[in-house]
Amino acid sequence: MASAAHGARLVSMTRSVARAVALAAWLALLPLAAPAPAEAQSLAQLQAPREPRPQARRAPARAAVTLVSHRAAYQLQLYRARAGSDVQGAEGAMYFEITDHCNGWSSQQRFTLTVIQRDGNAFEMGSDYITFETADGSRMRHRLRQTTDGQVTQTIVGEARLRPRGAGVARYREPDEAQVPLPRGTLLPQRHTIRAIQAAIAGQRRFLVPVFDGTTAQGAQDVNTVIGNRLPPFADERFPELRGQPSWRMRIAYFDREGQNATPEYEVGVRYFSNGVADEIRMDFGEFIVEGRLTELEVVPRRC
C-alpha cells in the first residue's frame, strides 16, 4: 500500500494530469524561474503632434484560434526518478476528448497510472475529470473523481461563474458545499489554452494568469506558462491531422495563491499545436517525472 506521503503527492498527480490535457501547455523541461509579475504592462500614452490630449496605444489584436474537437489516447511511463526517490517505475494510459458544441466545449479526461516502489509494492491511481465550459469563457461546470486501488479518495463537483472583467465565484457541491471568490483576470481551462496559443503565435515568452479548473477545492491558482520557439513542421505520418500545424513546447507551473513559496506545487511540459492538440506531455511531481506520448488521435465533428 502507498504511504500517506505518497497518497498526498499522488492526489496532486491526478490534478495535474487533468490540467495537463485540458489546458489545461508545455516547454522543453528546463529549470523554471519563480513567477514573474503579470505580463500585461500599462500602455504608454503618446502625445499627438497637434492634439493636447494623450492618445492610448492600442494593444495588438489576438490571432484567431480554433480548438479542434478530437479524441486522443496517450501512453504513460516513467521518464525519470530523481535521486533519493523510492519510485522505481510507473506506467499507465490516458484518454482525452474535447467537443465543440458551438455554445461551449465539453471535455472528458480519464487516466490510470500504476506506480511501483523500490520495495516492490505497487498501487494504481485513477481519475475521471469532466467539464463543460461556455464559449465566452464565463461559466463552467466540473466534476473530478480520484481513486487509489479502486477506492474513491476524492470527489470535487461544482460550477464557476465569471463576470465580464474576469472576477467571479466558484460554488462547490462536493466535497463540501462552499463558495470561493475568484480573482479578477481568472481564466477557465479552454480559454487559458486559447490564450496560451495566441501568446505563442504573437511571440510572447511568458504568460501568467490565475486559472480555475475545478481540480482543487481552493479556487483558482496562479498559472505561469513559459513558451518556447516555434518548432519545425511535424513529420509523424501516423497523425496527418497535425501536418502543417504550427507547434510550440510550453512549460506550465501551478502556484498556490495564498502561499509564500516560490516553488510551484507541480509543473507540466507539453507540445501544443495551434489547433489545441498535444502530442507530448511531461508531468513533474518532484520525486519523479511521468511522460505521455500520443498513440491515437481522431478528429471528430462539432456538435452544434
N, C-alpha and C positions, 0 to 999 in steps of 0.2 A: 504494500500500500504506500501511497505517497505521504511524505512528511507534511506537517502543517505549513512549513515554509514553501514547499513546492506547490501545495494547493493554492496558497495565496498568489504565488508567482504565475501559476497557470490560469488563474482567473483573469489576470491581466493579459495572458496569452490569447485567450479566446476573444477578449475585447479587441485586441489589436488586429487579429485576423479579420474580424468583422469590419473594422475600419479600413484595413489594408485594401480590401477588394471594393467595398462600397465607395470609398473615396478614391474614406474613403482613400497614391502618388509616390515616385521613388528615384533616387540618385545613386550613383556608384557609392559603395559603402566606405566613405571617408569619414574621419572624425568630424563630428558636428559641433560647432561652437555654441555657446549659450545663446538664447534667442536675442536677436537684435530688436530695437524699438520697431514699432509698426512701420511698414514700408511707405505708407502714404505720408507724403510731406505736404505742408501747406503750399498752395500755389503762389508763385511770385506775382506781384502786381506790377504791371507795366504802365508807364505814363505815355499816353498818346501825344504826338508832337503838338497838336493844336487843341487838345481836349484837357480841361482841368481835372476831370475825374480819372482815377486809375482804372485800367482795364484788366480784368482777370484773364489769365491764360487758361484756355480750355484743356482739360485732360484728353489724351488721345482716346479715340473710340476703341472699344474692345473688339477683338475678332469674333465672328460668329462661330460657335462650337456646337455641334450636334452629337449627343451621346447615342451611339447605335444600340438598338435592342439586340441582346445576344445572350447565349448560354456558353459558359466556359467551365472547363474542368482542369484542375491543377494537381500535379503530384507533389507531395511534400516530403522532404527528407532533411536530415541534419546536415547543415552546411559546415558548422564549426562549433566545437565546445571549447570554452576558454579554460585556461589553466586553473586548476582547483575546482572545476565543476564536477559534480557527481553524475552528470548526464553522459551516457555512453552512446546512445543512438536515439533517433526519432524518425518516424515515418507515418505518412497518412495521405489524405486526399481532401480536396476542397472543391465545392461546386458553387458556381455563382450564376445568377440570372438577373438581368435587368430588362424591363419592358417599358417602352414609351407609350403612354395612354393618351397622349396629346394634352390632357389636363394635368398630367403628372407622371412620375416614374414609380413603378413598383420594383422592388428588388428582394431577392432571397439569397442567402448565403448559408451553406451547410459545410461543416468540416469536422473531421475526426483526426486525431493525432495520438499515436502511441509513443510514449516516452520510456526509454529503457535506461535504468540507472546502473552504475558500475557494480552494484551488489547483485545485479540480476533481476531485481524487481522491476515490474513494468506496470504502467497504468495508462488508461485511454481517456483523453479529453475530447469533448464534443461540444458543438454549438449549433444553434439554428437561429438565424437573425433575419427578420422580415421587416421591411419598411414600405411606406407609401409617402412620397414627397410631392407636393403640388408643384406645377411647372413654374410658378412665380417664386418658389423658394420661401413661402411664407408659413407653411404648415406641414407637419409630418406626424404620422402615426408609426409606432415602432413596437417590436417585440423581440426580446432576446432570451433564449433558454440555453443554459450551460449545464453540462453533465460531466461527471467523473465516474468511470467504470459503470456507466449506465444509470447512475443515480443523479437526479436533478440537484444541482448545487446552487443555482441562482436563476431567477426569472425577473426580467425587467420589462414592464409594459407601460406605455403611456403615449402622450401626444405633446407636441411642441407647436407654439404659435409665435410668429414674429410680426412685429409692427413694421410699417413701411421703412423706417430708418434702422431696422435691424434688432432693436431691443425686443424682448418678449418674455415668455414664460413657458416652462416645461411642467406639465402636470402628469404625475405618476399614479398608476393604479396598483402596480406591484413593483418591488417587494412590499412597499407600504404606500398608502395614499399620502402624497406630498406635492407641494408646489415650489418650484425653484425658479428665481428670476434668471433670465438670460441677458447678458450684457449687450450693449449697442454694438453693431457690427457683426453679430453672430451669423454664421452661415450653416445651412443644413448640408448633409453629405454630398448630394448630387450637385448642388450649387457650388460647393467647395471644389469638386472635381472640375467643373467647367471653368471656374476662376483660375485654378492652377494651370490648366491647359492654356487658357488665354494669356496668363502671365508668361508661360513658356514661349508662346508664339511671339509675344512682344519683346522677348529677350530679357525679361526680368529674372533675377537670380535668386531672390528670396521673397517669400510671401508668408506673412504672419497674421493670423486672424483667430478669434475664438470660433470653435466649431461645436455644434451639438449633434450627436448621432444616436443618442439613446442607449449606448452600451455601458453607461455608468449612471448611478442614481444621484450623482453630484452635479448634474447640469453640464455646462459647456467646459471645454478645455482649450487652452491656448495651443494652437497647432502651427508649427513652424515648418514650412516647406522650402527646401533648397533645391534649385533646379539646375541641371547640367546643360551642356551644349546639345544642340540638335544632332541626332545620331544619323549615320549613313542609312540609305534605303534598306528596308527589311528584305531579307533574301530567303527566308524559310518557306519552301514550296508547300509545306503542309497547311499553311494558312494564307491562301490567296486574298482573303478579306483584308489583310494588313498590308498588302503591297501598295506602295505609293503613299502610305500614310506617314506623315512626319511623326517622330517619336523622341522622347526625352527621358533620361533617368532622373528621378527625383528622390529626395530623402525627406521623410516626414517624421517630426518628433512631437510627442504629446506631453504637455506640461500641465501640472495641477495649478489652476488659477489662484488657489488660496495659499499654496506653499511658497517657501522662500528658496527652495532648492533649484539651482540652475541646471541640474541633471534631469533629463526627461524621464518620465515614467517608463516609456518604451519608445522604440524607433522602428521604422519600417522603410525599406527601399523598394522602388518599383520602376519598371519602364512603362510609361504610359504612351499610347498612341493618340493622335489627335481626335479619334472617334470615341475615346474613353475606354478602350480595351487595354488590359495589362497582360503582358506575357511573362514577365519576370518579377518575382516577389522575394524579398528577404526580410524576415521578421527577427529583430534583435531583442532578446529577452534578458540581456545581461550576461548570464552564465553561458548561454548558447544561442546560436543563430539557426533558424529554420529557413530553407529555401523552397520556393514553389515555382514549378515550371508548367507552362501551359501545355496541355496534352490534347485537348479537344476544344473546338470553337465552332459555334453555329450562330449565324446572324438570323434573327427572327423578325417577322413583320411587326410594325406598330399596331396597337390595338385601340383604334380611335372610334 
